Amino acid sequence: MARLEAPGVEQLLTRWMLRELEPISDADPAVLSKYILALLKKDEPLSSLRDNCTTELADFLEGETVGFVARLFAYIEKELPHQEVPEAAGGGG
């Protein structure tokens, strides 16, 4: 799994979440993505993080929750490690 604290990784993940969340939730995607990042930063095993995200996001994503969480963890595990990480220059976003 990609290390979320690595420079630039959080920015890539946020961009991905904004694209994914906008069409499936009435909540503000920027606010919801920050909440999801906080959930992902907990020091827990991957399976616990996945279960926790599914539980915590159900009110926001309703019927889209399971699919979103599956796509999120697939992105984190398979795609994110291969993305070009932007430089950790201040701000921009």
Jmol script that loads the backbone (N, CA, C; Angstrom):
load data "model"
ATOM      1  N   MET A   1       0.848  -1.180   0.000  1.00  0.00           N
ATOM      2  CA  MET A   1       0.000   0.000   0.000  1.00  0.00           C
ATOM      3  C   MET A   1       0.889   1.237   0.000  1.00  0.00           C
ATOM      4  N   ALA A   2       0.491   2.229  -0.734  1.00  0.00           N
ATOM      5  CA  ALA A   2       1.240   3.482  -0.779  1.00  0.00           C
ATOM      6  C   ALA A   2       1.198   4.143   0.589  1.00  0.00           C
ATOM      7  N   ARG A   3       2.294   4.758   0.957  1.00  0.00           N
ATOM      8  CA  ARG A   3       2.352   5.449   2.243  1.00  0.00           C
ATOM      9  C   ARG A   3       1.677   6.803   2.089  1.00  0.00           C
ATOM     10  N   LEU A   4       0.598   7.000   2.830  1.00  0.00           N
ATOM     11  CA  LEU A   4      -0.167   8.230   2.689  1.00  0.00           C
ATOM     12  C   LEU A   4       0.590   9.456   3.179  1.00  0.00           C
ATOM     13  N   GLU A   5       1.562   9.242   4.060  1.00  0.00           N
ATOM     14  CA  GLU A   5       2.313  10.391   4.560  1.00  0.00           C
ATOM     15  C   GLU A   5       3.452  10.798   3.628  1.00  0.00           C
ATOM     16  N   ALA A   6       3.697  10.026   2.579  1.00  0.00           N
ATOM     17  CA  ALA A   6       4.741  10.375   1.625  1.00  0.00           C
ATOM     18  C   ALA A   6       4.362  11.668   0.898  1.00  0.00           C
ATOM     19  N   PRO A   7       5.352  12.513   0.618  1.00  0.00           N
ATOM     20  CA  PRO A   7       5.060  13.787  -0.046  1.00  0.00           C
ATOM     21  C   PRO A   7       4.316  13.597  -1.368  1.00  0.00           C
ATOM     22  N   GLY A   8       3.246  14.346  -1.546  1.00  0.00           N
ATOM     23  CA  GLY A   8       2.501  14.334  -2.789  1.00  0.00           C
ATOM     24  C   GLY A   8       1.432  13.261  -2.893  1.00  0.00           C
ATOM     25  N   VAL A   9       1.528  12.202  -2.102  1.00  0.00           N
ATOM     26  CA  VAL A   9       0.569  11.102  -2.196  1.00  0.00           C
ATOM     27  C   VAL A   9      -0.828  11.563  -1.784  1.00  0.00           C
ATOM     28  N   GLU A  10      -0.889  12.339  -0.732  1.00  0.00           N
ATOM     29  CA  GLU A  10      -2.186  12.833  -0.264  1.00  0.00           C
ATOM     30  C   GLU A  10      -2.860  13.679  -1.348  1.00  0.00           C
ATOM     31  N   GLN A  11      -2.081  14.468  -2.066  1.00  0.00           N
ATOM     32  CA  GLN A  11      -2.615  15.297  -3.147  1.00  0.00           C
ATOM     33  C   GLN A  11      -3.182  14.439  -4.277  1.00  0.00           C
ATOM     34  N   LEU A  12      -2.462  13.391  -4.663  1.00  0.00           N
ATOM     35  CA  LEU A  12      -2.954  12.486  -5.702  1.00  0.00           C
ATOM     36  C   LEU A  12      -4.241  11.797  -5.271  1.00  0.00           C
ATOM     37  N   LEU A  13      -4.254  11.327  -4.039  1.00  0.00           N
ATOM     38  CA  LEU A  13      -5.421  10.626  -3.527  1.00  0.00           C
ATOM     39  C   LEU A  13      -6.619  11.563  -3.441  1.00  0.00           C
ATOM     40  N   THR A  14      -6.385  12.796  -3.020  1.00  0.00           N
ATOM     41  CA  THR A  14      -7.469  13.773  -2.934  1.00  0.00           C
ATOM     42  C   THR A  14      -8.046  14.059  -4.312  1.00  0.00           C
ATOM     43  N   ARG A  15      -7.186  14.246  -5.309  1.00  0.00           N
ATOM     44  CA  ARG A  15      -7.667  14.481  -6.673  1.00  0.00           C
ATOM     45  C   ARG A  15      -8.548  13.335  -7.148  1.00  0.00           C
ATOM     46  N   TRP A  16      -8.092  12.110  -6.895  1.00  0.00           N
ATOM     47  CA  TRP A  16      -8.860  10.933  -7.302  1.00  0.00           C
ATOM     48  C   TRP A  16     -10.212  10.908  -6.589  1.00  0.00           C
ATOM     49  N   MET A  17     -10.206  11.164  -5.288  1.00  0.00           N
ATOM     50  CA  MET A  17     -11.454  11.126  -4.519  1.00  0.00           C
ATOM     51  C   MET A  17     -12.434  12.195  -4.974  1.00  0.00           C
ATOM     52  N   LEU A  18     -11.956  13.381  -5.283  1.00  0.00           N
ATOM     53  CA  LEU A  18     -12.844  14.453  -5.744  1.00  0.00           C
ATOM     54  C   LEU A  18     -13.577  14.026  -7.009  1.00  0.00           C
ATOM     55  N   ARG A  19     -12.852  13.412  -7.942  1.00  0.00           N
ATOM     56  CA  ARG A  19     -13.485  12.929  -9.181  1.00  0.00           C
ATOM     57  C   ARG A  19     -14.511  11.841  -8.898  1.00  0.00           C
ATOM     58  N   GLU A  20     -14.190  10.950  -7.984  1.00  0.00           N
ATOM     59  CA  GLU A  20     -15.078   9.828  -7.677  1.00  0.00           C
ATOM     60  C   GLU A  20     -16.300  10.239  -6.855  1.00  0.00           C
ATOM     61  N   LEU A  21     -16.111  11.160  -5.923  1.00  0.00           N
ATOM     62  CA  LEU A  21     -17.180  11.512  -4.987  1.00  0.00           C
ATOM     63  C   LEU A  21     -18.229  12.441  -5.577  1.00  0.00           C
ATOM     64  N   GLU A  22     -17.824  13.327  -6.462  1.00  0.00           N
ATOM     65  CA  GLU A  22     -18.759  14.329  -6.978  1.00  0.00           C
ATOM     66  C   GLU A  22     -20.051  13.733  -7.540  1.00  0.00           C
ATOM     67  N   PRO A  23     -19.977  12.694  -8.377  1.00  0.00           N
ATOM     68  CA  PRO A  23     -21.233  12.184  -8.938  1.00  0.00           C
ATOM     69  C   PRO A  23     -22.039  11.259  -8.017  1.00  0.00           C
ATOM     70  N   ILE A  24     -21.459  10.834  -6.884  1.00  0.00           N
ATOM     71  CA  ILE A  24     -22.163   9.832  -6.073  1.00  0.00           C
ATOM     72  C   ILE A  24     -22.616  10.327  -4.707  1.00  0.00           C
ATOM     73  N   SER A  25     -22.297  11.582  -4.348  1.00  0.00           N
ATOM     74  CA  SER A  25     -22.664  12.063  -3.017  1.00  0.00           C
ATOM     75  C   SER A  25     -23.161  13.501  -3.080  1.00  0.00           C
ATOM     76  N   ASP A  26     -24.137  13.793  -2.223  1.00  0.00           N
ATOM     77  CA  ASP A  26     -24.616  15.172  -2.098  1.00  0.00           C
ATOM     78  C   ASP A  26     -23.712  15.998  -1.196  1.00  0.00           C
ATOM     79  N   ALA A  27     -22.841  15.334  -0.440  1.00  0.00           N
ATOM     80  CA  ALA A  27     -21.913  16.037   0.451  1.00  0.00           C
ATOM     81  C   ALA A  27     -20.846  16.752  -0.380  1.00  0.00           C
ATOM     82  N   ASP A  28     -20.256  17.788   0.201  1.00  0.00           N
ATOM     83  CA  ASP A  28     -19.176  18.518  -0.450  1.00  0.00           C
ATOM     84  C   ASP A  28     -17.992  17.561  -0.639  1.00  0.00           C
ATOM     85  N   PRO A  29     -17.581  17.287  -1.891  1.00  0.00           N
ATOM     86  CA  PRO A  29     -16.495  16.330  -2.121  1.00  0.00           C
ATOM     87  C   PRO A  29     -15.184  16.714  -1.433  1.00  0.00           C
ATOM     88  N   ALA A  30     -14.873  18.000  -1.349  1.00  0.00           N
ATOM     89  CA  ALA A  30     -13.626  18.427  -0.713  1.00  0.00           C
ATOM     90  C   ALA A  30     -13.639  18.102   0.781  1.00  0.00           C
ATOM     91  N   VAL A  31     -14.757  18.373   1.422  1.00  0.00           N
ATOM     92  CA  VAL A  31     -14.875  18.100   2.854  1.00  0.00           C
ATOM     93  C   VAL A  31     -14.860  16.592   3.099  1.00  0.00           C
ATOM     94  N   LEU A  32     -15.603  15.864   2.288  1.00  0.00           N
ATOM     95  CA  LEU A  32     -15.682  14.415   2.449  1.00  0.00           C
ATOM     96  C   LEU A  32     -14.323  13.760   2.191  1.00  0.00           C
ATOM     97  N   SER A  33     -13.572  14.258   1.224  1.00  0.00           N
ATOM     98  CA  SER A  33     -12.254  13.678   0.947  1.00  0.00           C
ATOM     99  C   SER A  33     -11.301  13.901   2.123  1.00  0.00           C
ATOM    100  N   LYS A  34     -11.399  15.044   2.788  1.00  0.00           N
ATOM    101  CA  LYS A  34     -10.569  15.284   3.977  1.00  0.00           C
ATOM    102  C   LYS A  34     -10.934  14.316   5.098  1.00  0.00           C
ATOM    103  N   TYR A  35     -12.218  14.050   5.242  1.00  0.00           N
ATOM    104  CA  TYR A  35     -12.691  13.101   6.243  1.00  0.00           C
ATOM    105  C   TYR A  35     -12.158  11.695   5.934  1.00  0.00           C
ATOM    106  N   ILE A  36     -12.205  11.312   4.678  1.00  0.00           N
ATOM    107  CA  ILE A  36     -11.727   9.990   4.277  1.00  0.00           C
ATOM    108  C   ILE A  36     -10.221   9.876   4.510  1.00  0.00           C
ATOM    109  N   LEU A  37      -9.476  10.919   4.210  1.00  0.00           N
ATOM    110  CA  LEU A  37      -8.034  10.903   4.480  1.00  0.00           C
ATOM    111  C   LEU A  37      -7.769  10.678   5.958  1.00  0.00           C
ATOM    112  N   ALA A  38      -8.553  11.325   6.808  1.00  0.00           N
ATOM    113  CA  ALA A  38      -8.390  11.135   8.252  1.00  0.00           C
ATOM    114  C   ALA A  38      -8.670   9.680   8.632  1.00  0.00           C
ATOM    115  N   LEU A  39      -9.685   9.079   8.028  1.00  0.00           N
ATOM    116  CA  LEU A  39      -9.988   7.674   8.311  1.00  0.00           C
ATOM    117  C   LEU A  39      -8.832   6.770   7.875  1.00  0.00           C
ATOM    118  N   LEU A  40      -8.219   7.095   6.741  1.00  0.00           N
ATOM    119  CA  LEU A  40      -7.150   6.264   6.205  1.00  0.00           C
ATOM    120  C   LEU A  40      -5.845   6.391   6.984  1.00  0.00           C
ATOM    121  N   LYS A  41      -5.683   7.456   7.725  1.00  0.00           N
ATOM    122  CA  LYS A  41      -4.437   7.684   8.453  1.00  0.00           C
ATOM    123  C   LYS A  41      -4.396   6.991   9.811  1.00  0.00           C
ATOM    124  N   LYS A  42      -5.477   6.329  10.178  1.00  0.00           N
ATOM    125  CA  LYS A  42      -5.480   5.605  11.453  1.00  0.00           C
ATOM    126  C   LYS A  42      -4.481   4.460  11.372  1.00  0.00           C
ATOM    127  N   ASP A  43      -3.828   4.196  12.474  1.00  0.00           N
ATOM    128  CA  ASP A  43      -2.825   3.136  12.536  1.00  0.00           C
ATOM    129  C   ASP A  43      -3.517   1.804  12.808  1.00  0.00           C
ATOM    130  N   GLU A  44      -4.091   1.235  11.746  1.00  0.00           N
ATOM    131  CA  GLU A  44      -4.842  -0.008  11.845  1.00  0.00           C
ATOM    132  C   GLU A  44      -4.488  -0.895  10.657  1.00  0.00           C
ATOM    133  N   PRO A  45      -4.740  -2.193  10.778  1.00  0.00           N
ATOM    134  CA  PRO A  45      -4.530  -3.082   9.629  1.00  0.00           C
ATOM    135  C   PRO A  45      -5.438  -2.671   8.462  1.00  0.00           C
ATOM    136  N   LEU A  46      -5.009  -2.993   7.275  1.00  0.00           N
ATOM    137  CA  LEU A  46      -5.738  -2.619   6.065  1.00  0.00           C
ATOM    138  C   LEU A  46      -7.190  -3.082   6.103  1.00  0.00           C
ATOM    139  N   SER A  47      -7.432  -4.301   6.576  1.00  0.00           N
ATOM    140  CA  SER A  47      -8.806  -4.817   6.617  1.00  0.00           C
ATOM    141  C   SER A  47      -9.672  -3.994   7.567  1.00  0.00           C
ATOM    142  N   SER A  48      -9.092  -3.539   8.667  1.00  0.00           N
ATOM    143  CA  SER A  48      -9.838  -2.692   9.607  1.00  0.00           C
ATOM    144  C   SER A  48     -10.130  -1.328   9.005  1.00  0.00           C
ATOM    145  N   LEU A  49      -9.159  -0.774   8.286  1.00  0.00           N
ATOM    146  CA  LEU A  49      -9.372   0.515   7.622  1.00  0.00           C
ATOM    147  C   LEU A  49     -10.501   0.416   6.606  1.00  0.00           C
ATOM    148  N   ARG A  50     -10.502  -0.665   5.846  1.00  0.00           N
ATOM    149  CA  ARG A  50     -11.536  -0.870   4.832  1.00  0.00           C
ATOM    150  C   ARG A  50     -12.913  -0.982   5.500  1.00  0.00           C
ATOM    151  N   ASP A  51     -13.012  -1.791   6.536  1.00  0.00           N
ATOM    152  CA  ASP A  51     -14.287  -1.950   7.250  1.00  0.00           C
ATOM    153  C   ASP A  51     -14.748  -0.639   7.871  1.00  0.00           C
ATOM    154  N   ASN A  52     -13.805   0.094   8.457  1.00  0.00           N
ATOM    155  CA  ASN A  52     -14.130   1.364   9.090  1.00  0.00           C
ATOM    156  C   ASN A  52     -14.630   2.377   8.062  1.00  0.00           C
ATOM    157  N   CYS A  53     -13.979   2.433   6.909  1.00  0.00           N
ATOM    158  CA  CYS A  53     -14.420   3.345   5.846  1.00  0.00           C
ATOM    159  C   CYS A  53     -15.831   2.979   5.384  1.00  0.00           C
ATOM    160  N   THR A  54     -16.089   1.704   5.222  1.00  0.00           N
ATOM    161  CA  THR A  54     -17.410   1.265   4.781  1.00  0.00           C
ATOM    162  C   THR A  54     -18.477   1.698   5.780  1.00  0.00           C
ATOM    163  N   THR A  55     -18.193   1.507   7.060  1.00  0.00           N
ATOM    164  CA  THR A  55     -19.151   1.884   8.108  1.00  0.00           C
ATOM    165  C   THR A  55     -19.340   3.400   8.182  1.00  0.00           C
ATOM    166  N   GLU A  56     -18.240   4.124   8.208  1.00  0.00           N
ATOM    167  CA  GLU A  56     -18.288   5.574   8.410  1.00  0.00           C
ATOM    168  C   GLU A  56     -18.848   6.334   7.202  1.00  0.00           C
ATOM    169  N   LEU A  57     -18.698   5.780   6.012  1.00  0.00           N
ATOM    170  CA  LEU A  57     -19.137   6.492   4.808  1.00  0.00           C
ATOM    171  C   LEU A  57     -20.552   6.136   4.372  1.00  0.00           C
ATOM    172  N   ALA A  58     -21.155   5.163   5.025  1.00  0.00           N
ATOM    173  CA  ALA A  58     -22.482   4.703   4.615  1.00  0.00           C
ATOM    174  C   ALA A  58     -23.523   5.823   4.614  1.00  0.00           C
ATOM    175  N   ASP A  59     -23.488   6.709   5.598  1.00  0.00           N
ATOM    176  CA  ASP A  59     -24.460   7.801   5.651  1.00  0.00           C
ATOM    177  C   ASP A  59     -24.267   8.803   4.514  1.00  0.00           C
ATOM    178  N   PHE A  60     -23.040   8.947   4.057  1.00  0.00           N
ATOM    179  CA  PHE A  60     -22.744   9.916   2.995  1.00  0.00           C
ATOM    180  C   PHE A  60     -22.977   9.341   1.602  1.00  0.00           C
ATOM    181  N   LEU A  61     -22.634   8.056   1.436  1.00  0.00           N
ATOM    182  CA  LEU A  61     -22.640   7.470   0.098  1.00  0.00           C
ATOM    183  C   LEU A  61     -23.764   6.468  -0.123  1.00  0.00           C
ATOM    184  N   GLU A  62     -24.451   6.096   0.929  1.00  0.00           N
ATOM    185  CA  GLU A  62     -25.580   5.171   0.879  1.00  0.00           C
ATOM    186  C   GLU A  62     -25.272   3.958   0.013  1.00  0.00           C
ATOM    187  N   GLY A  63     -26.027   3.721  -1.042  1.00  0.00           N
ATOM    188  CA  GLY A  63     -25.861   2.538  -1.876  1.00  0.00           C
ATOM    189  C   GLY A  63     -24.563   2.490  -2.663  1.00  0.00           C
ATOM    190  N   GLU A  64     -23.844   3.576  -2.703  1.00  0.00           N
ATOM    191  CA  GLU A  64     -22.574   3.647  -3.431  1.00  0.00           C
ATOM    192  C   GLU A  64     -21.381   3.307  -2.549  1.00  0.00           C
ATOM    193  N   THR A  65     -21.618   3.108  -1.253  1.00  0.00           N
ATOM    194  CA  THR A  65     -20.519   2.968  -0.290  1.00  0.00           C
ATOM    195  C   THR A  65     -19.589   1.804  -0.603  1.00  0.00           C
ATOM    196  N   VAL A  66     -20.137   0.617  -0.751  1.00  0.00           N
ATOM    197  CA  VAL A  66     -19.307  -0.573  -0.956  1.00  0.00           C
ATOM    198  C   VAL A  66     -18.479  -0.441  -2.226  1.00  0.00           C
ATOM    199  N   GLY A  67     -19.094   0.013  -3.297  1.00  0.00           N
ATOM    200  CA  GLY A  67     -18.372   0.187  -4.555  1.00  0.00           C
ATOM    201  C   GLY A  67     -17.283   1.237  -4.451  1.00  0.00           C
ATOM    202  N   PHE A  68     -17.592   2.354  -3.790  1.00  0.00           N
ATOM    203  CA  PHE A  68     -16.589   3.404  -3.636  1.00  0.00           C
ATOM    204  C   PHE A  68     -15.403   2.911  -2.821  1.00  0.00           C
ATOM    205  N   VAL A  69     -15.672   2.261  -1.698  1.00  0.00           N
ATOM    206  CA  VAL A  69     -14.587   1.778  -0.838  1.00  0.00           C
ATOM    207  C   VAL A  69     -13.733   0.748  -1.595  1.00  0.00           C
ATOM    208  N   ALA A  70     -14.363  -0.113  -2.368  1.00  0.00           N
ATOM    209  CA  ALA A  70     -13.609  -1.088  -3.170  1.00  0.00           C
ATOM    210  C   ALA A  70     -12.703  -0.374  -4.173  1.00  0.00           C
ATOM    211  N   ARG A  71     -13.243   0.634  -4.862  1.00  0.00           N
ATOM    212  CA  ARG A  71     -12.434   1.397  -5.833  1.00  0.00           C
ATOM    213  C   ARG A  71     -11.321   2.169  -5.126  1.00  0.00           C
ATOM    214  N   LEU A  72     -11.621   2.734  -3.968  1.00  0.00           N
ATOM    215  CA  LEU A  72     -10.641   3.501  -3.200  1.00  0.00           C
ATOM    216  C   LEU A  72      -9.445   2.626  -2.834  1.00  0.00           C
ATOM    217  N   PHE A  73      -9.715   1.463  -2.271  1.00  0.00           N
ATOM    218  CA  PHE A  73      -8.613   0.604  -1.848  1.00  0.00           C
ATOM    219  C   PHE A  73      -7.891  -0.020  -3.043  1.00  0.00           C
ATOM    220  N   ALA A  74      -8.598  -0.263  -4.128  1.00  0.00           N
ATOM    221  CA  ALA A  74      -7.927  -0.740  -5.340  1.00  0.00           C
ATOM    222  C   ALA A  74      -6.973   0.334  -5.859  1.00  0.00           C
ATOM    223  N   TYR A  75      -7.419   1.576  -5.827  1.00  0.00           N
ATOM    224  CA  TYR A  75      -6.561   2.685  -6.267  1.00  0.00           C
ATOM    225  C   TYR A  75      -5.335   2.811  -5.356  1.00  0.00           C
ATOM    226  N   ILE A  76      -5.556   2.763  -4.051  1.00  0.00           N
ATOM    227  CA  ILE A  76      -4.455   2.902  -3.094  1.00  0.00           C
ATOM    228  C   ILE A  76      -3.448   1.760  -3.253  1.00  0.00           C
ATOM    229  N   GLU A  77      -3.946   0.551  -3.420  1.00  0.00           N
ATOM    230  CA  GLU A  77      -3.065  -0.614  -3.456  1.00  0.00           C
ATOM    231  C   GLU A  77      -2.403  -0.839  -4.812  1.00  0.00           C
ATOM    232  N   LYS A  78      -3.124  -0.556  -5.898  1.00  0.00           N
ATOM    233  CA  LYS A  78      -2.630  -0.944  -7.220  1.00  0.00           C
ATOM    234  C   LYS A  78      -2.169   0.225  -8.083  1.00  0.00           C
ATOM    235  N   GLU A  79      -2.915   1.319  -8.075  1.00  0.00           N
ATOM    236  CA  GLU A  79      -2.592   2.416  -8.984  1.00  0.00           C
ATOM    237  C   GLU A  79      -1.727   3.491  -8.344  1.00  0.00           C
ATOM    238  N   LEU A  80      -2.035   3.864  -7.129  1.00  0.00           N
ATOM    239  CA  LEU A  80      -1.335   4.966  -6.475  1.00  0.00           C
ATOM    240  C   LEU A  80       0.181   4.764  -6.414  1.00  0.00           C
ATOM    241  N   PRO A  81       0.661   3.556  -6.119  1.00  0.00           N
ATOM    242  CA  PRO A  81       2.123   3.385  -6.074  1.00  0.00           C
ATOM    243  C   PRO A  81       2.817   3.644  -7.411  1.00  0.00           C
ATOM    244  N   HIS A  82       2.081   3.607  -8.510  1.00  0.00           N
ATOM    245  CA  HIS A  82       2.655   3.794  -9.830  1.00  0.00           C
ATOM    246  C   HIS A  82       2.437   5.195 -10.393  1.00  0.00           C
ATOM    247  N   GLN A  83       1.739   6.044  -9.667  1.00  0.00           N
ATOM    248  CA  GLN A  83       1.474   7.405 -10.111  1.00  0.00           C
ATOM    249  C   GLN A  83       2.722   8.272  -9.912  1.00  0.00           C
ATOM    250  N   GLU A  84       2.875   9.250 -10.770  1.00  0.00           N
ATOM    251  CA  GLU A  84       3.950  10.208 -10.595  1.00  0.00           C
ATOM    252  C   GLU A  84       3.525  11.184  -9.498  1.00  0.00           C
ATOM    253  N   VAL A  85       4.272  11.188  -8.415  1.00  0.00           N
ATOM    254  CA  VAL A  85       3.934  12.011  -7.268  1.00  0.00           C
ATOM    255  C   VAL A  85       4.385  13.437  -7.506  1.00  0.00           C
ATOM    256  N   PRO A  86       3.459  14.404  -7.370  1.00  0.00           N
ATOM    257  CA  PRO A  86       3.853  15.810  -7.545  1.00  0.00           C
ATOM    258  C   PRO A  86       4.816  16.231  -6.447  1.00  0.00           C
ATOM    259  N   GLU A  87       5.651  17.194  -6.753  1.00  0.00           N
ATOM    260  CA  GLU A  87       6.578  17.696  -5.745  1.00  0.00           C
ATOM    261  C   GLU A  87       5.797  18.307  -4.619  1.00  0.00           C
ATOM    262  N   ALA A  88       6.318  18.202  -3.415  1.00  0.00           N
ATOM    263  CA  ALA A  88       5.618  18.665  -2.224  1.00  0.00           C
ATOM    264  C   ALA A  88       5.810  20.160  -1.997  1.00  0.00           C
ATOM    265  N   ALA A  89       5.736  20.921  -3.057  1.00  0.00           N
ATOM    266  CA  ALA A  89       5.820  22.370  -2.937  1.00  0.00           C
ATOM    267  C   ALA A  89       4.562  22.875  -2.253  1.00  0.00           C
ATOM    268  N   GLY A  90       4.652  23.970  -1.598  1.00  0.00           N
ATOM    269  CA  GLY A  90       3.524  24.474  -0.809  1.00  0.00           C
ATOM    270  C   GLY A  90       2.310  24.808  -1.621  1.00  0.00           C
ATOM    271  N   GLY A  91       1.190  24.258  -1.207  1.00  0.00           N
ATOM    272  CA  GLY A  91      -0.133  24.643  -1.703  1.00  0.00           C
ATOM    273  C   GLY A  91      -0.463  24.192  -3.104  1.00  0.00           C
ATOM    274  N   GLY A  92      -1.269  24.873  -3.764  1.00  0.00           N
ATOM    275  CA  GLY A  92      -1.732  24.640  -5.111  1.00  0.00           C
ATOM    276  C   GLY A  92      -3.001  23.874  -5.198  1.00  0.00           C
ATOM    277  N   GLY A  93      -3.971  23.736  -4.895  1.00  0.00           N
ATOM    278  CA  GLY A  93      -4.990  22.949  -5.035  1.00  0.00           C
ATOM    279  C   GLY A  93      -6.246  22.739  -5.000  1.00  0.00           C
TER     280      GLY A  93
END
end "model"
wireframe off; spacefill off
backbone 0.3
color backbone group
